[in-house]
Amino acid sequence: MFYTPRLRLRAITRADLPLFVAWMNDPEVHQYITTIWPLSIEDEEEWFTRQRQLPLEQRPLTFEVREGDGWRPIGNMALIHIAWRHRWAELAVAIGEKAYWGQGYGTEALQALVGIAFEILNLQRVQLEVYDFNRRAQRAYEKVGFRLEGRRRRAIYYRGAYHDSLMMAVLREEWTPPPWWREWPYPGAAVQGSPAP
Ligand SMILES: CC(C)(COP(=O)(O)OP(=O)(O)OC[C@H]1O[C@@H](n2cnc3c(N)ncnc32)[C@H](O)[C@@H]1OP(=O)(O)O)[C@@H](O)C(=O)NCCC(=O)NCCS
């Protein structure tokens, strides 16, 4: 389990799958990601089985906000590919609960996963691709230190128009740990004054 001041990052479980299907089938969410075709729970179960074959560090994490005495899942993220020899990873993130967009949760989750990539896994670069019309995601990535490296022109076709796909990356020395990183591994507990788990 990993913690940020407001979030908990934990392993995905089978119980998450109905929620993931609902998120991935929401057009407002999937317009920003590669999977646009409707998914069934059976599709998601197959995906879950494939994820369980991956090395642990490449398995997705569910991130959750504290709600009452418990935790509520709002999104998931992963280092979807790790090139150990070159020491880089590719990152993917989505907050499926739209009510939580634009409140800094994405940035906070990204800070945690980028920090984990650099200071736990000893990687030296984290990269991703983002559609040119996804300004919110680009801004969240910039806040974590990602820089624009390139543009795949007209790589994306969506709703009758072509769009560019932007390549962004952050190098280890370009990442400034957020203040709460010093409280690792229980920044949430320190901030909220309660036991982390
Ligand atoms: C991308 C995502 C993870 C970002 O998380 P988030 O919690 O919504 O983002 P944050 O609140 O941390 O930061 C968003 C920033 O973008 C800004 N922003 C929002 N809409 C914007 C727009 N249309 N243009 C420019 N900036 C915008 C916000 O003001 C904020 O910046 P600020 O803190 O400087 O004000 C989340 O929105 C999400 O999952 N979206 C759907 C799926 C997706 O896009 N995944 C990424 C695919 S590459």
The ligand as an SDF file (V2000), in Angstrom:
LIG
                    3D

 48 50  0  0  0  0  0  0  0  0999 V2000
   -6.0270   13.3900  -16.4430 C   0  0  0  0  0  0  0  0  0  0  0  0
   -6.4360   13.2780  -14.9830 C   0  0  0  0  0  0  0  0  0  0  0  0
   -5.7570   12.0550  -14.3420 C   0  0  0  0  0  0  0  0  0  0  0  0
   -5.9630   14.5360  -14.2340 C   0  0  0  0  0  0  0  0  0  0  0  0
   -6.3380   14.4360  -12.8980 O   0  0  0  0  0  0  0  0  0  0  0  0
   -7.1610   15.6500  -12.2080 P   0  0  0  0  0  0  0  0  0  0  0  0
   -7.2600   15.3380  -10.7850 O   0  0  0  0  0  0  0  0  0  0  0  0
   -8.4410   15.8540  -12.9590 O   0  0  0  0  0  0  0  0  0  0  0  0
   -6.1810   16.8840  -12.5000 O   0  0  0  0  0  0  0  0  0  0  0  0
   -5.6300   17.9720  -11.4510 P   0  0  0  0  0  0  0  0  0  0  0  0
   -6.7980   18.6030  -10.7510 O   0  0  0  0  0  0  0  0  0  0  0  0
   -4.5950   17.3490  -10.6130 O   0  0  0  0  0  0  0  0  0  0  0  0
   -4.9170   19.0050  -12.4260 O   0  0  0  0  0  0  0  0  0  0  0  0
   -5.6010   19.4770  -13.5680 C   0  0  0  0  0  0  0  0  0  0  0  0
   -5.0100   20.8020  -14.0130 C   0  0  0  0  0  0  0  0  0  0  0  0
   -5.5060   21.0710  -15.3320 O   0  0  0  0  0  0  0  0  0  0  0  0
   -6.1370   22.3240  -15.3300 C   0  0  0  0  0  0  0  0  0  0  0  0
   -7.1780   22.2430  -16.3380 N   0  0  0  0  0  0  0  0  0  0  0  0
   -8.3970   21.6590  -16.2400 C   0  0  0  0  0  0  0  0  0  0  0  0
   -9.0580   21.7860  -17.4150 N   0  0  0  0  0  0  0  0  0  0  0  0
   -8.2340   22.4550  -18.2570 C   0  0  0  0  0  0  0  0  0  0  0  0
   -8.3370   22.9090  -19.6060 C   0  0  0  0  0  0  0  0  0  0  0  0
   -9.4340   22.6700  -20.3250 N   0  0  0  0  0  0  0  0  0  0  0  0
   -7.2870   23.5810  -20.1550 N   0  0  0  0  0  0  0  0  0  0  0  0
   -6.1710   23.8070  -19.4220 C   0  0  0  0  0  0  0  0  0  0  0  0
   -6.0060   23.4150  -18.1350 N   0  0  0  0  0  0  0  0  0  0  0  0
   -7.0370   22.7420  -17.5680 C   0  0  0  0  0  0  0  0  0  0  0  0
   -6.6270   22.5370  -13.9200 C   0  0  0  0  0  0  0  0  0  0  0  0
   -6.8830   23.8990  -13.6660 O   0  0  0  0  0  0  0  0  0  0  0  0
   -5.4230   21.9840  -13.1580 C   0  0  0  0  0  0  0  0  0  0  0  0
   -4.3210   22.8600  -13.1910 O   0  0  0  0  0  0  0  0  0  0  0  0
   -4.0090   23.9170  -11.9960 P   0  0  0  0  0  0  0  0  0  0  0  0
   -3.8170   23.0970  -10.7540 O   0  0  0  0  0  0  0  0  0  0  0  0
   -2.7590   24.5920  -12.4570 O   0  0  0  0  0  0  0  0  0  0  0  0
   -5.1950   24.8240  -11.8970 O   0  0  0  0  0  0  0  0  0  0  0  0
   -7.9940   13.1240  -14.8290 C   0  0  0  0  0  0  0  0  0  0  0  0
   -8.6240   14.3500  -15.1940 O   0  0  0  0  0  0  0  0  0  0  0  0
   -8.5520   11.9920  -15.6710 C   0  0  0  0  0  0  0  0  0  0  0  0
   -8.3980   10.8530  -15.3150 O   0  0  0  0  0  0  0  0  0  0  0  0
   -9.2200   12.3100  -16.7980 N   0  0  0  0  0  0  0  0  0  0  0  0
   -9.8510   11.2920  -17.6620 C   0  0  0  0  0  0  0  0  0  0  0  0
   -8.9200   10.2380  -18.2150 C   0  0  0  0  0  0  0  0  0  0  0  0
   -7.6520   10.8220  -18.7820 C   0  0  0  0  0  0  0  0  0  0  0  0
   -7.6460   11.8750  -19.4010 O   0  0  0  0  0  0  0  0  0  0  0  0
   -6.5350   10.1150  -18.5530 N   0  0  0  0  0  0  0  0  0  0  0  0
   -5.2250   10.5240  -19.0720 C   0  0  0  0  0  0  0  0  0  0  0  0
   -5.0230   10.0210  -20.4480 C   0  0  0  0  0  0  0  0  0  0  0  0
   -3.4590   10.5440  -21.1180 S   0  0  0  0  0  0  0  0  0  0  0  0
  1  2  1  0
  2  3  1  0
  2  4  1  0
  2 36  1  0
  4  5  1  0
  5  6  1  0
  6  7  2  0
  6  8  1  0
  6  9  1  0
  9 10  1  0
 10 11  2  0
 10 12  1  0
 10 13  1  0
 13 14  1  0
 14 15  1  0
 15 16  1  0
 15 30  1  0
 16 17  1  0
 17 18  1  0
 17 28  1  0
 18 19  1  0
 18 27  1  0
 19 20  2  0
 20 21  1  0
 21 22  1  0
 21 27  2  0
 22 23  1  0
 22 24  2  0
 24 25  1  0
 25 26  2  0
 26 27  1  0
 28 29  1  0
 28 30  1  0
 30 31  1  0
 31 32  1  0
 32 33  2  0
 32 34  1  0
 32 35  1  0
 36 37  1  0
 36 38  1  0
 38 39  2  0
 38 40  1  0
 40 41  1  0
 41 42  1  0
 42 43  1  0
 43 44  2  0
 43 45  1  0
 45 46  1  0
 46 47  1  0
 47 48  1  0
M  END
$$$$
